[in-house]
Amino acid sequence: MRQFDLVVRGGTLATAAEVFEADIGVRDGRIAAIGLDLPAGTEEVSAKGMIVTPGGLDPHCHIEELSADGGVHEESFASGSAAALAGGTTAFICFLPQWKGHSLAASAPGYERRALQSRADYSFHQIITDPTPEVLEREVPALAARGVQSLKVFLTYDPLRLTDAEFLRVLATAKRLGLMVTVHCENFDAIGWRIEALLAAGQTDPIAHAWARPPVVEREATYRAIALAELVEQPIQVFHVSCEAAAAEIARAQARGVKVWGETCPQYLTLSHADLLKPDFEGAKFVCSPALREAGENERVWKRIQDGTLGVVSSDHCGFSFATAKRAPGAGGYGQGGATARADGTPAFNAIPNGVPGIETRLPVLFSEGVSKGRIDLPTFVRLSSANAASLFGLGGRKGTLAPGADADLVLWDPDAERTIHNGALHHAIDYTPWEGFAVKGWPSITIRRGEVAVRDGEVLAAPGSGRFLARG
């Protein structure tokens, strides 16, 4: 009988702390041994010339999400997880919704059954929009008991936002139960005031989305979220930091010992106002919140990665196809105030669904722009792509690491592979990618999920339903 089910042989292993040459032996879906010249496995995979990292953990993505009106996002668990695996992500955390006036259970009927079609491992954050005593005292503890160990709150968007008083109640509940709280930080009233002025001035193009949500509205809400969390002494993570102004607030809080962590996304490392200005309404493809920033801001965000202020890079994958949603007034998303359509029938900037697809391109873009261009080293890449998120969200020791006992989630990277990203070669359900034509160096050649080859040379082998729910501690 062979000692290992699988041996990944001869690779350059990269962990959150070091880089070294070794083989990896896998048994029963977990890493059983790491060393040189391991005995033969039932299956062998050559990693010669490859960099082997832990499978990516994307802690922030919207998959097959339910809408208040009964609609469903077009990215299914089957397609979204195929895209994740093809891009080197073996596990993700998406969102259970809550709608104002409804219990948690009534807000997401059947959602967890939908998730059973995932090919990657998965877990949930619980969105809280209506923190009633019933929700906070009965439903949230029940969720926590079965492994949903994080909450998501919004400080903007009409159907989702919390008042400061409501936010404080959520923070206090999380502290009592030992949960993490994640926050979308933008000032709702300031955005509404800007939208009203822009529409009154006849500004309806996609670029006005960024003008309505300048860095100051993100900075103010980030400061406020941190201050309230500091008052309660509850840890938080600030989602999708887009600019130096917000990152600086996080850095100041970290320096005085506040338990606040920061996350950013590839769109804030590579894209800018120039993309929102593309002609023929193409700029709508780049509408997301927080908004893309002016040229030069990307490098300031990179510097906050380099100094450790921002420790996680997620995708915030939130796909709305250009032909069917981005171009259609009222098609979905969270608009705010005023006109909904322009003279040509396309949506005014404030009615364009917010979000960009990126679950498959997250790691190739980060590897190329980070490792290949020398902005970060391989251990930093591992921390940003999986290890830090695993630690924050209760999966430390299981995901995001190459160590005996951890799940055998591995990505074999060809560091010299040069690709140009085209939507037709991606696996998501969305009809565009914001990185169309973007050149990258470094690409996942093989993705292994719990000891099974899930993707080889771009072909997804993992079947729908082969992913597992991750109960988190």
C-alpha positions as CSV (number, residue, x, y, z in Angstrom):
1,M,0.0,0.0,0.0
2,R,1.4,3.4,-1.0
3,Q,2.1,5.8,1.8
4,F,0.5,8.8,0.0
5,D,-2.5,9.3,-2.2
6,L,-0.7,12.1,-4.0
7,V,2.8,13.5,-4.1
8,V,3.5,16.9,-5.6
9,R,7.2,16.6,-6.4
10,G,10.0,18.9,-6.9
11,G,8.4,22.3,-6.5
12,T,9.5,25.6,-4.9
13,L,7.1,25.9,-2.0
14,A,6.1,29.3,-0.8
15,T,4.4,29.8,2.6
16,A,3.5,32.9,4.5
17,A,7.0,32.9,6.1
18,E,9.5,31.2,3.7
19,V,10.4,29.7,0.4
20,F,12.1,26.4,0.0
21,E,12.4,23.3,-2.2
22,A,10.4,20.2,-1.2
23,D,7.9,17.5,-2.1
24,I,4.4,17.4,-0.6
25,G,2.7,14.1,0.4
26,V,-1.1,14.0,0.6
27,R,-3.2,11.5,2.4
28,D,-7.1,11.6,2.8
29,G,-7.3,15.2,1.4
30,R,-4.7,16.6,3.9
31,I,-1.1,17.4,3.8
32,A,0.6,14.4,5.5
33,A,4.3,15.2,4.9
34,I,6.6,17.8,3.5
35,G,10.2,16.9,2.7
36,L,12.8,15.9,0.1
37,D,12.6,12.6,-1.8
38,L,9.3,11.5,-0.3
39,P,8.1,7.9,-1.2
40,A,6.0,7.5,-4.3
41,G,2.3,8.3,-4.2
42,T,-0.6,6.6,-5.9
43,E,-0.7,9.7,-8.0
44,E,2.3,11.9,-8.8
45,V,2.3,15.5,-10.0
46,S,5.5,17.1,-11.1
47,A,6.0,20.7,-9.9
48,K,9.5,21.0,-11.4
49,G,10.0,24.6,-12.3
50,M,6.8,25.6,-10.6
51,I,6.1,27.7,-7.5
52,V,3.7,25.9,-5.1
53,T,1.5,28.0,-2.9
54,P,-1.5,27.3,-0.7
55,G,-4.8,27.5,-2.4
56,G,-6.2,31.0,-2.5
57,L,-8.9,32.0,0.0
58,D,-11.1,34.8,-1.3
59,P,-12.9,36.2,1.8
60,H,-15.2,38.6,-0.1
61,C,-17.3,37.6,-3.1
62,H,-20.9,37.7,-4.1
63,I,-22.1,34.4,-5.7
64,E,-25.7,33.6,-6.7
65,E,-26.8,36.3,-4.2
66,L,-30.5,36.7,-3.6
67,S,-32.1,40.1,-4.1
68,A,-34.9,41.6,-2.0
69,D,-37.3,41.4,-4.9
70,G,-36.7,37.6,-5.3
71,G,-34.1,37.9,-8.1
72,V,-30.8,36.1,-8.1
73,H,-27.4,37.2,-9.3
74,E,-26.5,35.5,-12.5
75,E,-23.1,34.1,-11.2
76,S,-24.1,30.7,-10.0
77,F,-22.2,28.6,-7.4
78,A,-21.3,26.2,-10.2
79,S,-19.9,28.9,-12.5
80,G,-18.4,31.1,-9.8
81,S,-16.6,28.3,-8.1
82,A,-15.3,27.0,-11.5
83,A,-13.8,30.5,-12.1
84,A,-12.4,30.5,-8.6
85,L,-10.6,27.2,-9.0
86,A,-9.3,28.1,-12.4
87,G,-7.7,31.2,-10.9
88,G,-6.1,29.4,-8.0
89,T,-8.7,30.0,-5.4
90,T,-9.8,26.8,-3.6
91,A,-12.1,28.4,-1.0
92,F,-14.2,31.5,-0.7
93,I,-16.5,33.3,1.7
94,C,-19.7,34.8,0.3
95,F,-22.8,36.5,1.8
96,L,-26.0,35.5,3.4
97,P,-28.4,38.5,2.9
98,Q,-30.8,40.1,5.3
99,W,-33.5,42.5,4.2
100,K,-35.0,45.2,6.4
101,G,-38.2,44.0,8.0
102,H,-37.3,40.3,7.7
103,S,-35.6,37.8,9.8
104,L,-32.3,36.2,8.7
105,A,-34.0,33.0,7.8
106,A,-36.7,34.7,5.8
107,S,-34.2,36.8,3.9
108,A,-32.3,33.9,2.3
109,P,-34.7,31.0,1.6
110,G,-32.9,28.2,-0.2
111,Y,-29.6,30.0,-0.4
112,E,-27.6,27.4,1.4
113,R,-29.1,24.7,-0.8
114,R,-27.8,26.7,-3.9
115,A,-24.4,26.7,-2.3
116,L,-24.3,22.9,-2.4
117,Q,-23.4,23.2,-6.1
118,S,-20.1,24.8,-5.4
119,R,-16.9,23.1,-6.7
120,A,-14.7,25.0,-4.3
121,D,-15.0,25.0,-0.5
122,Y,-17.1,27.9,0.9
123,S,-18.4,29.7,3.9
124,F,-20.6,32.7,4.6
125,H,-20.6,36.2,6.2
126,Q,-24.0,37.2,7.5
127,I,-25.1,40.6,6.3
128,I,-27.0,42.5,9.0
129,T,-29.4,45.3,7.8
130,D,-32.1,45.2,10.5
131,P,-30.5,44.4,13.9
132,T,-33.7,43.7,15.9
133,P,-33.5,42.0,19.3
134,E,-34.7,38.8,17.7
135,V,-31.9,38.9,15.2
136,L,-29.2,39.7,17.6
137,E,-30.2,37.7,20.6
138,R,-31.5,34.5,18.8
139,E,-30.6,34.2,15.2
140,V,-27.0,35.4,15.2
141,P,-26.0,33.1,18.1
142,A,-27.6,30.2,16.3
143,L,-25.6,31.0,13.1
144,A,-22.4,31.3,15.1
145,A,-23.0,27.9,16.7
146,R,-23.0,26.3,13.2
147,G,-19.8,28.0,12.0
148,V,-20.9,31.4,10.5
149,Q,-18.5,33.4,12.5
150,S,-18.5,36.9,10.8
151,L,-21.0,39.7,10.2
152,K,-21.1,42.2,7.4
153,V,-22.5,45.8,7.7
154,F,-22.9,48.6,5.3
155,L,-22.6,52.3,6.1
156,T,-24.1,53.2,2.7
157,Y,-26.7,51.9,0.2
158,D,-30.3,52.6,0.8
159,P,-31.6,49.1,1.4
160,L,-28.7,48.0,3.5
161,R,-27.1,50.8,5.6
162,L,-27.1,50.9,9.3
163,T,-27.3,54.0,11.5
164,D,-24.5,54.5,14.0
165,A,-26.8,53.3,16.8
166,E,-27.6,50.1,14.9
167,F,-23.9,49.5,14.1
168,L,-23.1,49.8,17.8
169,R,-25.6,47.1,18.6
170,V,-24.1,44.8,16.0
171,L,-20.6,45.5,17.4
172,A,-21.7,44.7,20.9
173,T,-23.3,41.4,19.8
174,A,-20.2,40.4,17.9
175,K,-18.1,41.1,21.0
176,R,-20.3,39.0,23.2
177,L,-20.2,36.1,20.7
178,G,-16.5,36.4,19.6
179,L,-17.3,37.2,16.0
180,M,-15.5,39.3,13.4
181,V,-17.3,42.3,11.9
182,T,-16.6,43.5,8.3
183,V,-17.6,46.9,7.2
184,H,-18.3,48.7,3.9
185,C,-17.2,52.3,4.7
186,E,-18.8,55.2,2.8
187,N,-20.9,58.1,4.0
188,F,-24.4,57.7,2.7
189,D,-25.6,61.2,3.1
190,A,-22.5,62.8,1.6
191,I,-22.9,60.6,-1.5
192,G,-26.6,61.5,-1.8
193,W,-25.7,65.2,-1.6
194,R,-23.1,64.8,-4.4
195,I,-25.4,62.7,-6.6
196,E,-28.1,65.4,-6.4
197,A,-25.7,68.1,-7.4
198,L,-24.2,66.1,-10.3
199,L,-27.6,65.2,-11.7
200,A,-28.8,68.8,-11.4
201,A,-25.8,69.8,-13.4
202,G,-26.6,67.2,-16.1
203,Q,-23.7,64.9,-15.3
204,T,-24.9,61.3,-15.9
205,D,-21.9,59.5,-17.4
206,P,-20.2,56.7,-15.6
207,I,-17.3,58.9,-14.5
208,A,-19.8,60.8,-12.3
209,H,-20.0,57.7,-10.1
210,A,-16.5,58.4,-9.0
211,W,-17.1,62.2,-8.6
212,A,-20.1,61.3,-6.3
213,R,-18.0,59.1,-4.1
214,P,-14.6,60.9,-3.6
215,P,-12.0,59.6,-1.2
216,V,-13.2,61.9,1.6
217,V,-16.5,60.0,1.9
218,E,-14.6,56.7,2.3
219,R,-12.1,58.3,4.7
220,E,-14.8,59.7,7.0
221,A,-16.8,56.5,7.2
222,T,-13.6,54.5,7.8
223,Y,-12.7,56.8,10.7
224,R,-16.2,56.6,12.1
225,A,-16.4,52.8,11.9
226,I,-13.0,52.5,13.6
227,A,-14.0,54.9,16.3
228,L,-17.2,53.0,17.1
229,A,-15.4,49.7,17.1
230,E,-12.8,51.2,19.4
231,L,-15.5,52.3,21.8
232,V,-17.0,48.8,22.0
233,E,-13.5,47.1,21.8
234,Q,-14.6,44.9,19.0
235,P,-12.3,43.9,16.1
236,I,-13.3,44.9,12.6
237,Q,-12.0,44.5,9.1
238,V,-12.6,47.4,6.6
239,F,-13.5,45.9,3.3
240,H,-12.2,47.1,-0.2
241,V,-10.0,50.0,0.8
242,S,-9.6,52.1,-2.4
243,C,-7.3,55.0,-1.4
244,E,-4.6,56.3,0.8
245,A,-7.0,58.5,2.7
246,A,-8.9,55.5,4.1
247,A,-5.8,53.4,4.5
248,A,-4.2,56.2,6.6
249,E,-7.0,56.0,9.1
250,I,-6.5,52.3,9.4
251,A,-2.8,52.8,9.9
252,R,-3.3,55.4,12.6
253,A,-5.7,53.1,14.5
254,Q,-3.3,50.1,14.2
255,A,-0.5,52.3,15.6
256,R,-2.5,52.9,18.7
257,G,-3.3,49.3,19.2
258,V,-6.9,49.2,17.8
259,K,-7.8,45.7,16.4
260,V,-8.7,46.9,12.8
261,W,-7.6,45.1,9.6
262,G,-7.7,46.4,6.0
263,E,-8.5,44.7,2.8
264,T,-8.2,45.9,-0.8
265,C,-8.9,44.4,-4.2
266,P,-7.1,44.2,-7.6
267,Q,-9.3,46.9,-9.1
268,Y,-7.8,49.4,-6.7
269,L,-4.3,48.3,-7.6
270,T,-4.6,48.5,-11.4
271,L,-7.7,50.4,-12.6
272,S,-8.5,54.2,-12.5
273,H,-10.8,57.0,-13.6
274,A,-9.4,56.4,-17.2
275,D,-11.5,53.2,-17.3
276,L,-14.7,55.0,-16.2
277,L,-14.1,57.5,-19.1
278,K,-14.1,54.8,-21.8
279,P,-16.5,55.7,-24.7
280,D,-19.7,54.0,-25.8
281,F,-20.8,53.5,-22.2
282,E,-17.9,51.1,-21.7
283,G,-17.1,53.0,-18.5
284,A,-20.2,51.3,-16.9
285,K,-18.2,48.1,-16.8
286,F,-15.9,49.7,-14.2
287,V,-18.6,51.0,-11.8
288,C,-18.0,49.6,-8.3
289,S,-18.0,51.0,-4.8
290,P,-15.9,52.4,-3.4
291,A,-15.2,54.0,-6.8
292,L,-12.0,53.7,-8.8
293,R,-9.6,56.5,-8.1
294,E,-7.5,59.0,-10.1
295,A,-4.3,58.0,-11.8
296,G,-1.5,57.6,-9.2
297,E,-3.7,56.3,-6.4
298,N,-2.9,52.7,-7.3
299,E,0.7,53.1,-6.2
300,R,-0.3,54.7,-2.9
301,V,-2.5,51.6,-2.2
302,W,0.4,49.3,-3.1
303,K,2.5,51.2,-0.5
304,R,-0.1,50.4,2.1
305,I,0.2,46.7,1.2
306,Q,4.0,46.9,1.4
307,D,3.9,48.6,4.9
308,G,1.4,46.0,6.2
309,T,-1.6,48.3,6.7
310,L,-3.6,46.3,4.1
311,G,-3.1,42.6,4.7
312,V,-5.8,40.9,2.5
313,V,-6.5,41.2,-1.2
314,S,-10.0,39.9,-2.1
315,S,-11.9,40.0,-5.4
316,D,-15.2,41.6,-4.2
317,H,-16.5,39.6,-7.2
318,C,-19.9,41.0,-7.9
319,G,-20.8,40.3,-11.5
320,F,-23.5,42.1,-13.6
321,S,-23.2,41.4,-17.3
322,F,-22.8,44.5,-19.4
323,A,-25.5,43.6,-22.0
324,T,-28.2,42.6,-19.6
325,A,-27.6,44.6,-16.4
326,K,-25.0,47.4,-16.6
327,R,-26.8,48.9,-19.6
328,A,-30.4,48.4,-18.3
329,P,-31.9,51.0,-15.9
330,G,-33.3,49.3,-12.8
331,A,-31.6,46.0,-13.6
332,G,-30.3,45.5,-10.1
333,G,-27.7,46.7,-7.7
334,Y,-28.1,49.5,-5.2
335,G,-28.7,52.9,-6.9
336,Q,-29.3,56.0,-5.0
337,G,-31.5,59.0,-5.8
338,G,-32.6,61.0,-8.8
339,A,-32.7,60.1,-12.5
340,T,-32.4,56.5,-13.5
341,A,-31.9,56.8,-17.3
342,R,-30.1,58.9,-19.8
343,A,-31.4,60.2,-23.1
344,D,-30.0,57.2,-25.0
345,G,-31.8,54.8,-22.6
346,T,-28.7,53.7,-20.7
347,P,-28.7,54.2,-16.9
348,A,-27.5,57.4,-15.3
349,F,-24.4,56.8,-13.3
350,N,-26.4,56.4,-10.0
351,A,-28.5,53.6,-11.5
352,I,-25.7,51.4,-12.9
353,P,-25.4,48.2,-10.8
354,N,-22.2,48.4,-8.7
355,G,-19.7,45.7,-8.9
356,V,-17.1,44.0,-11.2
357,P,-16.3,40.4,-11.8
358,G,-12.8,39.2,-10.6
359,I,-12.8,35.9,-8.7
360,E,-10.8,34.2,-11.5
361,T,-8.4,37.1,-12.2
362,R,-7.7,38.1,-8.6
363,L,-4.6,35.9,-8.1
364,P,-3.1,36.1,-11.6
365,V,-3.3,39.9,-11.5
366,L,-1.9,40.1,-7.9
367,F,0.9,37.6,-8.8
368,S,1.8,39.5,-11.9
369,E,1.6,43.0,-10.6
370,G,3.0,42.1,-7.2
371,V,5.5,39.2,-7.4
372,S,6.5,39.4,-11.1
373,K,7.0,43.2,-11.0
374,G,8.9,43.0,-7.7
375,R,6.4,45.0,-5.5
376,I,6.1,42.0,-3.1
377,D,7.8,38.7,-2.4
378,L,6.3,35.3,-2.4
379,P,5.5,35.0,1.3
380,T,3.7,38.4,1.1
381,F,1.7,37.0,-1.8
382,V,0.7,34.0,0.3
383,R,-0.3,36.2,3.2
384,L,-2.4,38.5,0.9
385,S,-4.0,35.7,-1.0
386,S,-4.9,33.2,1.7
387,A,-3.0,33.1,5.0
388,N,-4.1,36.3,6.5
389,A,-7.8,35.8,5.6
390,A,-7.6,32.3,7.0
391,S,-6.3,33.6,10.3
392,L,-8.9,36.4,10.5
393,F,-11.9,34.3,9.6
394,G,-11.4,31.2,11.7
395,L,-9.7,28.9,9.2
396,G,-6.1,29.2,10.4
397,G,-4.2,25.9,10.3
398,R,-6.7,24.5,7.8
399,K,-6.6,26.9,4.8
400,G,-3.8,29.2,3.6
401,T,-0.9,27.1,4.8
402,L,1.5,24.4,3.7
403,A,1.8,22.3,6.8
404,P,1.0,18.7,7.9
405,G,-2.6,18.5,8.9
406,A,-3.8,21.3,6.7
407,D,-6.2,20.7,3.8
408,A,-4.2,19.8,0.7
409,D,-5.2,22.9,-1.2
410,L,-2.3,23.7,-3.5
411,V,-1.6,25.9,-6.6
412,L,1.2,25.2,-9.0
413,W,2.2,28.4,-10.6
414,D,4.2,28.7,-13.8
415,P,6.0,32.0,-12.9
416,D,7.2,32.5,-16.5
417,A,3.8,32.0,-18.3
418,E,2.7,35.2,-20.1
419,R,-1.0,35.6,-20.8
420,T,-3.3,38.3,-22.0
421,I,-6.6,38.2,-20.2
422,H,-9.6,37.7,-22.4
423,N,-13.1,37.1,-21.2
424,G,-13.7,34.3,-23.6
425,A,-11.1,32.2,-21.8
426,L,-12.5,32.8,-18.3
427,H,-15.0,30.5,-16.5
428,H,-17.4,33.0,-14.9
429,A,-20.9,33.7,-16.1
430,I,-20.4,37.4,-16.7
431,D,-20.1,38.8,-20.3
432,Y,-17.0,40.9,-19.6
433,T,-13.9,41.3,-17.5
434,P,-12.5,44.7,-16.5
435,W,-9.0,43.3,-17.3
436,E,-9.8,42.6,-20.9
437,G,-6.5,42.8,-22.8
438,F,-4.5,43.0,-19.6
439,A,-1.1,41.3,-19.8
440,V,0.1,39.2,-16.9
441,K,3.2,37.1,-16.1
442,G,2.6,34.1,-13.9
443,W,-0.4,31.8,-14.2
444,P,-1.9,28.8,-12.3
445,S,-1.1,25.6,-14.1
446,I,-2.7,23.2,-11.7
447,T,-5.1,23.7,-8.8
448,I,-5.5,21.0,-6.2
449,R,-8.4,21.1,-3.8
450,R,-8.2,18.8,-0.8
451,G,-5.8,16.5,-2.6
452,E,-7.7,16.2,-5.9
453,V,-6.6,17.9,-9.1
454,A,-9.5,20.4,-9.6
455,V,-8.0,22.3,-12.6
456,R,-5.3,21.3,-15.0
457,D,-4.1,23.7,-17.8
458,G,-7.3,25.7,-17.7
459,E,-9.7,22.7,-17.7
460,V,-11.9,22.5,-14.7
461,L,-12.1,18.9,-13.5
462,A,-13.9,19.4,-10.2
463,A,-17.6,18.6,-10.4
464,P,-20.4,20.8,-9.2
465,G,-21.2,19.9,-5.6
466,S,-17.7,18.7,-4.7
467,G,-17.0,21.7,-2.6
468,R,-17.7,21.6,1.2
469,F,-19.1,24.1,3.6
470,L,-16.5,25.4,6.0
471,A,-17.7,25.8,9.5
472,R,-15.4,28.3,11.1
473,G,-14.1,28.6,14.7
